[in-house]
Amino acid sequence: MTTDMVLNASLVPASEVLSRIVETIVETRDAAQDVLIEKESFAEVSTYLERIVPLLTELSKKNINTSESLRNAVDILNREIKVAKQLVLDCSKRNKVYLLVNCRKIVKRLEHATREISRALGLIPLASLDLSSGITDEISKLQDSMLGVEFRTGIAEEDILKKIDLGIQERYVDRSYANNLLFLIAEAVGIPTGRSALKKEFEEFKKEIEETKLRKDLAEAVQMDQIIALLGRADAASSPEEKEVKYFSKRNSLGSQRLEPLLSFYCPITGEVMVDPVETSSGQTFERSAIQKWFAEGNTFCPLTATPLDTSILRPNKTLRQSIEEWKERNTMITIASTKTKLLSDDEQEVLHSLSQLKELCDERDLHREWVVLEDYIPILIKLLGTKNRDMRNHALVILHILARDSNDNKEKIAHAENAIESIVKSLARRIGESKLAVALLLELSKSEVVLPYIGKVQSCILLLVTMTSQDDIQAARDAKELLENLSFLDQNVVQMAKTNYFRPLLLRLSSGPENVKMIMAMTLGEMELSDHNKLTLFEDGVLGPLLHLVTHDDVETKVVAVKALQNLSTLPQSGLSMIREGAVGPLLDLLYHHSTSSPSLREHVAATVMNIAISTAAEEASQTELSLLESDEDIFRLFSLINMTGPDVQQSILRTFHALCQPQSATDLRSKLRQFSAVHVLVQLCEVDIATVRANAVKLFCCLTTDGDDGMLSEHVNQRCVETLVRIIRISNDNEEIAAAMGIIANLPMDQIPITQWLLDAGAICRFTVTIKQEWQRRAAEAGIIPMLVQLLDSGTALTKRYAAISLAQFSENSVFLSIPIKKHRGLWCCSPPPETDCPVHMGICAVESSFCLLEAGAVRPLVRVLGEPDIGACEAALQALSTLIDGERLLSGSKVLEEANAIAAIIRLLSSPSTQLQEKSLYVLERIFRLVEFKHKYEASAQMPLVDITQRGNSGMKSLAARILAHLNVLHDQSSYF
């Protein structure tokens, strides 16, 4: 029997259908944590679904078959929640690339299901069902929220989809485009970017598409084929060996003669072979740009037939365009194959002409570059680096750089060629033009970890590079500096020699060189990866003075370069104090306050630098000094106020700045001032933003501000929405520090305020802090006074509050038997012994609320029994679970006596007639244990007999057997009865 059966067929009890819907919601929520894409949207839907559960619980007590509207609503809920669950499961298991390229469809399906569930809620006659006002108001708000929901694909995913659409529409065949696209996809869905991992994922994606075709989803299959064709051009989609076989198979079939273009390839207007042919309303084809110019000049007739034209109609002639491209491709392949012999000619002019032609072909398309490498041009180009003709060498360096720039395979082939690196390094020592080309090529090659050691072996390269970093040519100096940094992973002795020779001229020219050279030196310091030792050396040699001078320069670009250098240096642990002593903070804060529009990037770098200073000054040694980053209340207020007026990058830096400054235990004054400045209000709002980094840092600072207790500022701004937001963060965040901070905020909230405790219970937070396996968490919660408050809420809270309060008390009680202190037996004369200590009648030891979490000591038993009479099924189940902890194991007799004294046994017997099969079953388990004891089975057999007999006739198989076993205890059935 399934939940698909219509309710009015009376095949499935309404309560059971509703119970199964709740189970589906729970399963959907749990599975949503494992989705591979659009996590935020799925988390939001899970939150909506969880808020429906109390309504379903209330509905299970009603006779919904009497209302067609209500019956239809439950049918729709059942169907759409299952749709949502299936979508969640699909997005947890299917290929990641497939999910990404379909994420627009996914969010639309999710949005449709959410709105359908909202419409189903709208069909429920809330006013006539005698529901609690809290549930009615909650469902009304929830319905409005869900009906207006709009899910959007993430920014990164949407950007990738636009690139895919553009690549298909424009018929991009460029390998670098496909490489970049596949890399972006890998980053977006968390795939390793190595070739083998990408190839494996791509192959799985193709298999997924084959399954799509088997399902005869033709429209999707066509689109997926186009995507496969686009991504299939990436390096990772096929091995070098596969590419080589494919190339030579095609090239050998072409012959050696170039073909002349067909007459139809020429544009009638320009007389040139067309690139983008389009057809006019007269049926004639022209180059797009040419016919558009013809129309722009006022002509409205066909240039060939003189017939009037509709100037708005220009249809791409895709067939002709493809033919032209295939013709070009064939001729290019033949040209590349035949040019190689010309490079070996003694005629320098012919060689230069061939090199120029080869460069143009390599610039045109990455496919041409692939063919050049397959034709084994690299050894020939390396050999040309040894010629006396400077122009030949320069052409060879340029072509090698083009070949290396987008392919690690090509980088390795260049490095493996005979005398390749040595020949390139020799060009470093020649004229500036050639040395610039050589350093650019070496820099490109150094981006491969395989090639890097080959460059490092040529030690003369280091000194040549050091010399180049002081050149006035900005690009050459930057390339040489970056290459030096790449080489720093190799021979440390050689690198140290380079550093020693490098920093002195750099500092000298930073202090006294021309303005453009100062810019180069500052730029170098801003982008160079420096060790802490080298940063310390630079500080000691006086680098701050020249950089601070540049910070005050009128030119904004100069300020940006200088601040980037300070940002790089400020990551040194000792840097904060040095920068404060040197007076760097004042100019930096001025830039932060006054350059909001002239240069957003300047503000971002300044904020990051201030953050680094704050982090370093918050170190242990810094806290012992009198130096302070923010000297006045005005500085604190102005800096924090920027959070509401800046972008995410600056917001994140400012939040981290205050977090670093507020973390030390001694920072109570700063924390207090921030609370007075309404910082808590701002942080509560930031906890709801979609930008994960901003939200995480806001939560961490918020946690810092709650460590001093509640001075009135917390209670003013922490409401139910805030509590729900924190709990949601705990559930969906992937940042462990953010989760810990959110839990810290909850733990620091004042426990003496019942509304806050009730919000925490309703959001399911306190149940997380009282789980049985976390005794330390339980101890802290108990010491904070949470148990008496939970007991109080059993009488005064909402149905949901009572449910969660009972769950928490049950979790506490499960550990009581281990925490109760055994009573020591007294020895010696009885008259000389101290009076005996009173032991707990259940745990037989010394119990206390805060140390052993005992339900009896907390006075929780009778309130729990009262909850058993509540109409809310969830609350009853939780209360029954809490009470059942008193009769576990060896405590059966003592616990049963306590339950009898509180009239719990009679209440549990009444639950046997509950409409909830789950509650009936739990009651059976409890009673089966209690009725093993003779005194109780004799006392209660009369009241229990009829409900038990009814269950043996109407219950499911498991319940029938359990009820029969109890009846056997009561001597109503024989042990050999067929019910067992």
N, C-alpha and C positions, 0 to 999 in steps of 0.2 A: 504494500500500500504506500503511495507516494503523496507528497504535498501537491502534486499537479492535479489531483482529483478535485473536481468542483465541490464547493462546500455544500451547495443545496442538494447534492445527491445523498447527503446524510451518510456517506461512506466513512468519513473521518470526522471525529468530534472536533468542534470548532476550537476548543482549548488545545487540542493536540496540534492542529494546524498552526495556531498562534505560537505554540511552544517550539515547533520546528522552524518557524520564521525567525524566532529569537536565536535559535541555534545557528541558523544560516548567517544571521548578522554577526554573531560572535566569530564564526569561521571566516567570514569576509574580513572582519577587522584584523584578525590574526594574520591572514594571508596577505593583507595589504602592506604589512611591514616588509614583505619580501619582493615587492614589485620592482622591476628593473628600470622603469621610466615613469615620468610624471608623478613622482612620489607625493608631492604637495597636494595635488588634486585628489589622489586616492586617500590620503590622510584626512582631507576635508570631508570626503564622502563618508569615511568610517565614523567621523565625529557625528555627522548627521544621523547615521543609522543607529548609533548608540543612544542618541537622544529619543529614538522612537520606542525603545524597549519598555520604559515605564507605561506607555500607552498600551502596548500589546499585553502587558501583564494585567492591566485593568480590564481590557476587553475580554480576556480569557474568563472573566467572572460573569460576563453578560451572555445572554442568549442572542447571538448575532444572527441566527437564522430567521429571526422575526423581522429583520430589516433588510430589504433587497439592496438598498444603498450601502449599508454597512457590509453586507456580504460581498458586493462587487468591490468595495474598497479593499477588503482583505485579499480577494483574488488578485487584484492588481499589485498589491504590496508583495504577495507571495511570488508573483511572476517577476517583477522588476528587481526585487532584492536578489533573486536567483541569477538574473541577468548580470547584476553588478558583481556577484560572487564569481561567475564564470569569467567575466572580464578581468577581474583581479587575478584569477588563476592563470589565465592566458598570459597576462603581463608579468607573471612570475616565472614562467617556464619557457616561453618561446625565444627564438633567436633575437639577440639584442639589436642587431642591425635591422632586422625585420620590424621590430617594435618601434624603432626610431623613425623609420621611413613611413610608418603608419600612425605616428603619434597624433596627427590631426584627427584621424578617424577615431582614435581611442578616446580623446577628450570629448569629441562630439557624442559618442555612444555613452560615455560616462555622464555627460550633461543631460542627455535625453532620459536616461534611467533615473537620474536625480529628480528631474522635473515630473516624470510620470509618478514617482513615489509621492511627490508633493501633491499632485492632483488626486491621488488615492486618499491622502490624508484629508483633502478637501471634501471628499464624499462622506466622510465620517460625521454623523450628526452629533457633534460634541455636546451641544446644549441639552440634548434629550437623554443623554446616557448617564447622567448623575455621576460624572467623573469629578475628581478633586479639582479645585480651581487652579492649583499649581500646574497640573498636567494639561488642562485646557488651555491656559495661557501659553505654556511652553510649546504645545503643538501648533498653536496659531502662529507664533513667532517663527517656529521651525518651518512651517509650510511656506510662509512668505520668503524666507531665506532661500529655501530650496527651489522655489518656483523661479526666482530671479537669478539663479546661479549661472555664472559664465566661466567655464574653464578654458584656459588658454594654454597652448603649448609653451614650454620654456623658451627663453630668448635664444639660448644656444641651439636648441632643437629647431626652432623656427628659422634661424639663420642658415642652418644646414639644409633644411628643406627648400629654402629659396635658392640656394646654390645648386641643389639637385635639379630643380625646375629649370633654372637658367641653363645648366649644362645640357639638359635634354632639348630644350627649346632652341638653343643656339648651336646644337650639335657639336659641342666641344670635344675635340679628340686629343687635347693636350694632356700629356701624362702628368705633368706637375699639378694640373688642376685636379685630376683624379687622386693623386697622392695626397694633396692637401685636404681634399674632401674626406678621404678614408681616414686620415689622421684625426680630423675634427670629429668624425663619427666615433672613432675609438675613444677619444677623450671624453665625449659626451656620455657614453654608455659604460665607461670603465673597463675597456678592453686594453690589454698591453699593446704598445705601439710597435713591438718588434715584428719583423717580417713574418716569422712562422705563426705567431699568434693571430696576426691580421689575415693571413692566408686561410688559416683554419676557420676563423669566424666567417670569412667571405664564402668558403665552401659550404658551411652550414646554412648560410643565408640562401645560397642557390638551391640547396636541398629543400628548404622551407618553401621556396617559390615553386618547385616541382610539385610539392604537396598541394599548393594553391591551385595549380593547373588541374590536378586530379579531382579537386572539388568543383571544377568547371567554373571557377570565378574568373571569367575571361577578361573582364575589364581590369581587374587587379593584376592579372597575369601579364597583360600587355604593358601596363605601367612598370611592373617589376622587371620585365625584360629590358626596358629602356634604362632602368637604374643599374641593372647588372652590366649592360653594355658600357655605361658611363664609368662605373667603378672598376670594371674589368681592365681598364687601361692603366690602373695603378701598378706600381712595381710589385706590391705584395700579392697581386692577383695571379701572377704567374712567375715561375722561376726564370733566371737568366738562360738556362738551357732550353726551356720551352720557347722563349722569345727568339733565340738563335735559330732553332729548327724552323720556326714559322717564317722568319725573315728569309733565310736562304732558299726555302722551298718556293717562296714567291719570287724572289729575285732571279733565280735560275730559270724561271719560266718566261722571263720577259725578253730575253735577247740582249743585244748591246746597242741598238739604235734607238734614238729618241723619236717619238712620234710628233708630227705636226698637229696643231689643234684643228678640230673640225670647224667648218664654217659657222655652225650654229653656236659655237663657243664665244664668238665675237659680238660685242655690243654694237648695234647699227649706228649709235650716236658717237661713241668714243673710238671705235675701231680696235679696242683692246679686249683681251680675253676677260670675261666677266668673273666677278668674285661673288656677287649676290644678285643673281638674275631674278627679275620679277616680271610677271605677265600683266599687261594692261587690259582694259575692257575690250580692246580691239583684237585680243588674242596674240599680239606681238610681244616679244620678250626683249627687255633692256636691262642694263646695269642700274640698280636701284638709285644710286646717287645721281646718275646721268639723267634719268627720266624725272626725278624729283627736281633737279635744277631746271629742266625743260618746262615743267609746270610752274616753278617759281618765277620764271621769266614771263609768265602770262599766257603761255601756249596751252590750248585746250584740245588740240587735235593730234592725231598720231603722226610722229615724224616720218613713218614709212608710207602709210596709206592715206594720210590727210583726213581720216574720218574723225568725227567728234569723239572725245573720250570723257568718261567719268573719272575725274582726277582723284576721287576718293578711293578708287579700286586699284590696288596693287597686290597681286597674289604671288607669293614666293614660288618660283619654279624649282621645287625641291629635286625633281628627277634630273633636270639639266644641271643643277648645282652639284649633285652627287657625281654625275658623269665628268664634269670639269675637275672636281677634286680627285677622282680616280685617275684621270689623265695626268694631272700635275704630279700625283704621287708616283705614278709609273716612271715619268721622266726624271723626277728627283732621285729615285732609287738608282736609275741608270747613271745619272750624273755623278752621284756619290761614289758608285763603284768604279767609274772610269777616271775620276780626278786623282786618285791615289798615285798613279804612275807619273802624273805631271809634277807632283811635289818632289820627285827624285831627279828632275831635269837639271841640267847645268845652266839653263837659261833663267837668270834671277827674276826677270820680268814675268816670265810664265809662272814661276813658283809664286811670286807675290800675287799675281792675278788669281791663281787657283786658291791661295790662302784666303784672299778676300771673298771669293765666291763661296768657299767652305764656311767662312764665318757667317755670311748672310744666311746660308741654309741652316746652320746651327741656331741662329737667332730666331728663325721663323717658327720652328716647332720642336718640341722635345722628341717627337718621333724621328725627326732627322738626326738629332744627336744620338739617338739609340742606334741608328743605322751606321753613323760614322764610327762608333765604337765597335760595332759588329764587323765592320770592314777593316778593323785593326789599324786605325790611323794613329793611335796613341804613341807607339814606338817611333813612328815617323816624325811626329810633332816634337817629341823629346829630342830626337836627333837634330832637328832644326835649331834647338836652343844653343847648339855648339857652333853654329855658323858665324861668319864674320859680319854678315849683313844684319844691322840692328833692326830694320823693319821686319825682316823675316822672324827674328826672335820675338819681337813684340806681338806679331800676328799669332805666333805659336802659343805664347803665354795667354793671350786673350781667348783663343779657341779652347785651350786646356781648361781655363777657368770656367768657360761656358759648359764644357762637358762635365766638370766636377761639381757644379753648384747645386744640382738637384738629384744627385745619385751617389749613394755610398759605394755602390759597386764600381762606378767609374773612378771614384777617389782611390779605391784600392788598386785598380788596374794601372792608374798613373803611378802610384807609389811603387808598384812591383816592377815597372818598366826599368830597364837597365840604366843606371846613372841618373835616374829621373830627379830625385831630390837634390843631389849634388849640382846638377845642371841648373835647377831653379834657383838654388842658393847663390850660385855664381852671379846670377842676374841681379841679386840684391846689391851687389857691390858696384854695379854699373850706373849709368846716368839715372837721374831721378825718375824720368818717365818709365824706364824699364824696371827700376827697383820697385816702383809703385805697383806695377803689374805683377811682379814676382811675389811681393808680400801679400797681395790680394789672393793670389793663387794658393800660396802656402797657408794662409788663414782658412781658406775654404777646405783645403785638404785636412787641416788640423781638427776639423769638426768630426772626423772619423776617429774613433778610439783605436782602430786597427792601424791607421796611417800615422798617428801622432808619434809613436816611437821612432819611425823612420826619419822624421824631421829632427827629433831630439838628438839623434846620433851625430848630426852634423853640427859640432859645437860652434863653429865660426858663425853659424846662423844667429846665435844668441847675441853676440857683440854687434853684428850688423843691425839686428833689430833694435838694440838699445840706442844705437846711433840714429836710427830712423825715427824713434819716438820724440826726438827733439827737433824734427823738421817743421818748417812753417806750414807745410801742406797738411791740412787738418785730416783728410781722409787717410793719407799714408801713415800719419802718426797714430791715428786711432787703430788702424789695422795692425800696425806693428805692436802696439800695446796689447791688443786683444790676443794676438798670436803668442806674445810672451806669457800671458796668463794661461793660455791653453798648455803651454810647455811646462808650466810650473808643477805639473803632476809627475814630471820625469825626474831627471838627475838633480837633486836638491843642491848639490855643490855648485853646479853650473848656474842654477837659478839664483842662488844667493849672490854669485858674482854679478849676475845681471842686475839684481836689485841694488847692490852696492853702487854699481856704475850708473844706475838709473835715477835714484831718488835725488841725489845731489844736484845734477843739472836741472831736474824737474823743479825743485824748490827754488833754485837760483832764478830760473826763467819765470816762475810764478811770481816772484817778488819784483823783478826788475826788467823783465822782457817787454816787448811791444804788446799792445792790447790784444792783438789777435793770437799771439803766442801764449799770453796769460789764459786766454779762453781755452786754447788747446790743452794746456797743463791742467787747468781746473776740470775740463771735460774728462781728461785721463784719470784724474783722482776720483771722479764721480762714477766711472764705469769699470774701474779696475778691481779685480778681486784681490783684496789685501789681507794678509794674515794679521792677527792681533799684534804680533811683534813689530811688523812693519808700520801699522797704524801708530803704535806707541812711539816708534822712532820718528815718524813724521810730526807727532805732537811735540816731542822733545826738541825737534829742529825748528819749531816755530811755524808750522803750516797754517795755524788758525788765523794769524794776523793778516796775511795776504788774502785768504778766502773771505774773511769778514769785510775787508776793504772792497772786494768785488760784490759782496751782498748789497752794499750801499750804492752801487753803480746805478746810473739812470736807466741804462738799457735793461729791459725785462729779460731778454735772452741771457745776458750776462749773469743776472741774479739767479736764473734757473740753473745754469751750469754750476755756479758757486754753491748753491744750496744742495744740489745733488752730490757734490763732493763732501759737504758737511754731513749729509745723510749717510754716506758710505762710511765716513770716519766715526760717526756717532754710535756705531754698533759695538765699538770697543767698550768693554765693561767699565774701564776707568775714564772713559771719554766725557761722561756727563759732568763730573766735577770740574774737569779742565775747561769745558766749554762755558760753564757758568762763571768760573773765575775770569776767563778771557772776555766776558761780556757778550757772549753770543746770543743769549736768550732774548734780550731786549729787541735787537734788530729782527730776530726771527718772529717774535710775536707781532711786531709792527707789520711785517710782511703778511702775516696770517690775517690780520685785521683789515688791511687796506688794499689787498690785491685780489679781491673777489672776482672782478670781471676782466681785468687786464690779462690774466694768465691763470686759468684753473689748474694747470699742471704745476705751476709755482706753488700754489697753495697746498696741493697734495704733497709735494716734496717737503715743504716747510713743516706741515703737520706730522709727517713721518719722522722728520728729524727731531722735533720736540718730543715725540713719543719715545724715540730711542734714548734721548737724554733722561726722560722720566724713568725709564726702565733701569738705566744704569745708576741713577741717583737713589733709586729705591733699594739698591744692594745694601748688605749689612754694614759695610764699611762707610757707605755714604750716610747712613742714618745717624752716625755718631758725629757728624759735622753740623755746623750751623748754616751751611749753604742750602738754599731752597730754590726750587724751580719757579714756583709762583709765590711772589713775596707779599702780595696784598689781596684783600678780598675782591678788589676790582679785577685783578688778573684772573682769579678763579671764576668770577661771574662771567667775564667777557669770553674766556676760553670755552666754558661750558655752553654758553649761549650760542656759540657757532654751530653746535650740533643740529640746531633747527634750521640753519641757513646754508648748509653745505651738502655736497654730494656724498655718496656712500664711502668713498675712499678716505675723505677727510673725516667723516663721522667715525669711521672705524679707528683712525689714528687717535682722535681726541678721546674716544671712549677708553682705548688702551692706555692712553696717558694717565687719565684719572684712575683707572684700575691699578696701575703700577704705583701711583702715589698714595692710594687709599689702602693698599694691602698691608703695610707694616702695622703692627699692633699699636704703635705710638701715634698713628695718624687719626686719632679720634677727633681732633679739632677740624681737620679737613672734611672728614665724613659728616660731621655735624653741620658744617657750613653748606655742604652740598645739599643735605636734606632741607636746610632752611631756604636754599635757593630754588626749591621745588624740583630738584633733580629727580626725585622719585617719580613725579608725574610724567616727566619726559621719558624716563626709562621704561615705565609701564607701557607707554605708547610704542616705544621702539621694540618692545618684546613681541609686538604683533606684526612687524614688517616682514616682507617676503625675502629680503636680502639676508641670507643666512649669516654672513660674517658680521654685519651690523647687529643683527639680533643677538648673536652669541656673545658679542662683547658688551652689549647693553645688559644682558642677563648676568654676566660675571660682575659688572660694576654694581648692578642692583643688589646682588648677593653681598658684596662688600659693605654696602650702606645699611644692611640689615643686621650686621654682626654686633652692633652696640645695643640691641634691643629696640623697643618701640618708644620713641619719644613723642608720639602723637602724629608724626609725619607719615608713618607707614599706614596706620589705620585710615588716614584721610584719603589715601589714593588706592589702597588695595581693596578692590571689590570682587564680586563673584566672577565677573568676566576676566579679571586679572588672574585669579586662581585657576580658572579653566584654561587660560592661555599657558600658564606655567606647566600644568599637567599635560597639555598637548605637546609642549616642547619636550618634556620627558619621554613622551611616546614616540615622536617622529624624528627627533634630532639624531644626526650621525656624529655629533661632536660630544665626546665623553665629558669634557670640561664644562660644556654648556649644560649638559644633563645634571652634572654634579652641582653646578651653581643654581639651577632651577630647584633642585631638591633642597639645597641649602637655604634658599629664600623661604620655601615652604616650612622648613624646620625652624626658621628664625621668626616666623610670624607669631604674634602674641597668642598663646594658648588659652588665655582667660576670656577670650571673646567668642561667645557661642556662634555668632553668624559666620565667622571665619572658619571655625571647626566644621560647621554644617556644610559650607561650600566645599571644603576639602573632602569631606565624606562624599558628597554628591558627585564630585569630579573623580572619585576613586583614588584620591592621592594617599589618604591616610592608610588605606589597605596595603599600599605598596611599602609603607614604612613599618608595618606591623607583621610582615610575613614571618612565618615560624622559623625559617632557616636563618634569619638575620637577628639573632638575639641581641647584638649590640644596638641595632636600630630600635628594637623593642624596648631595651633598657632606657635609651635616651628619651623615647616617646613617653614611657611610663614616668620617668623622673620629671618630665615637663608637665605632668598632671593630666595626660590625655585620657587615662582610663576612667576616672570619675566623670569626666565630661561626656565620654561615650555612653556611660550608664544613664546620665541625665537625658541625653538625646533619645534614648530608647522610649521615653515617655513624651518628649516634647517635639521631636523632629518630624519631618515629612516621612512618607513611606520609604522613599529612596534613602533618606538619612538613616532611618532605623535599620534598613537592610545592611548598609555598609558599616554601621556601628556594630551590629551583631557579627558581621564577618571579621572585623578587627578584634573584637573580644574573643571570638573563637580562636583566632590565630595566637593571641596572647595566652589563652588558657591551655593550648596544646603543649606549652613549655612549662606550665606550672608544676607538674609532677617532678620535673628535673631540678627546679629551682627552690622548691620547698625545703627548708632546713630540717634535717632529722633531729628529733629531740634526744638529747644525751640521757642515758640512764644514770641515776644518782647512786653512788656507793656510800657505804658507811651507815651511821645511825640515821633513821628517818627523821627523828626529832631535830637533828642538827642540820638537815639539808634545807636549802632554800625552797620556797613553794614551787611546785611543778609548773612548767610552762604549758599554756593551753595550746593543744595541737589542733590543726585544721581537720574537721570531720571527714573530708574527702581525701586530702593529700597526706594525712597522718604526720604532718610536720609543722614547723612554724612558717606561716605564710604572711605575706604583706603585699599590699597593692603594688608598690613600686619595685619590689625585689622579686616576687614570684608571680605577679600578675593574676592572683587568685580571684576567681569570680565571686566566691563567697565573701571574701574580705572586702571586695568592691561593692557588695550589695547588688550584684547584677542579676541574680537568679530570678527573683520575682518579676523585675521589669522584662526579662527575656520571656518569661512565661506569658506575661500580658501581650507581648508581640505575637505569640502563637495564635492569639485570637484576632489578629488584624486581618483585614480582607486582602492585603497585598501578599501575593504568593512568594515573591522574592524575599520579603522581610521575614515571613514565616520560616522559609527554608533556612535562612541565615541564623535565625534564633534557635531553631532546632539543632543546627550544626553546633552552635556554641554550647547548648545544654548537653549535647551528646558527648562532649569532651569530658564531662564529669563522671561518665561511666566506662571510660576506656580501660581495658586491661583489668588489673587487679582492683580497680576502684569501683567495680560493678555494684557491690552491696552498699558501700558507704555512699556512693553517688546516687544510687536509686533512692536511698532514704532521704537525701537532701531534695531530690526531685519531688518525692511524695509530699514532703512538708510544704513545698511551694505550689502544690496542686498541679504540677507539670504533667504527671502521668495521665490524668484525666484529659488534659488539654491535648496531649499527643494522640490519645485514642480518638478524640473528635476529628483530628486531621485525617483519619482513615477515610472519612467521607468527603474529603476535599476534592474539588474538580480537577486539581492538578495531579496527574499520575506520578510526576516526579516527587511531589511532596508526600503522596501516599507511600511511595516506595521507601523514602527516607524514614518515615514514621515507622514502617514495618521493621526496618533494621534496628531502630532503637528499642521498639517493643519486644522484638525477638530476644534481645539480650536481657531486658528487665524481667520478662516472664520465664526466664530460666530459674528465677528465685521463687521458691514456693510461696512465701508470704505475700508476694505481689500478684502472682497469678490467681491465687484464691480470692484476693480482694477485688481484682478488676476483671475477672473472666466474664462476668455477667454483662458489663458494659461493652466489652471488646468483642464478644462472640459474633454478634450480627454483622457489624462492619467487616469482620474478617471473612465470614462466610460469603458475604456479597462480593468481596475481592476474589475469592476462589472461583466464583462463577463468571465475573465480568472483567477481571484484570488480565494483563498480559501474562505470558508464560512465566516470566521471572517472578512477578508479584504473586501469582497463584501459588507457586511452590513455597515462597517465603511465608505467605499467609497460612498455608497448610501446616507448615512447620510450627508456627505459633499455636495454631489450633491443637496440634499434637501436644505441645507443652501444657495446654489447658485441658487435655484429655477429651477433646471433642472429636478428634480424628485419630485413627490408629497410625502408627509409624509406617505401616506398609500400604497406606492409602495410595490410590492411583493419582492423587494430586501431586505427589512428590516426583 
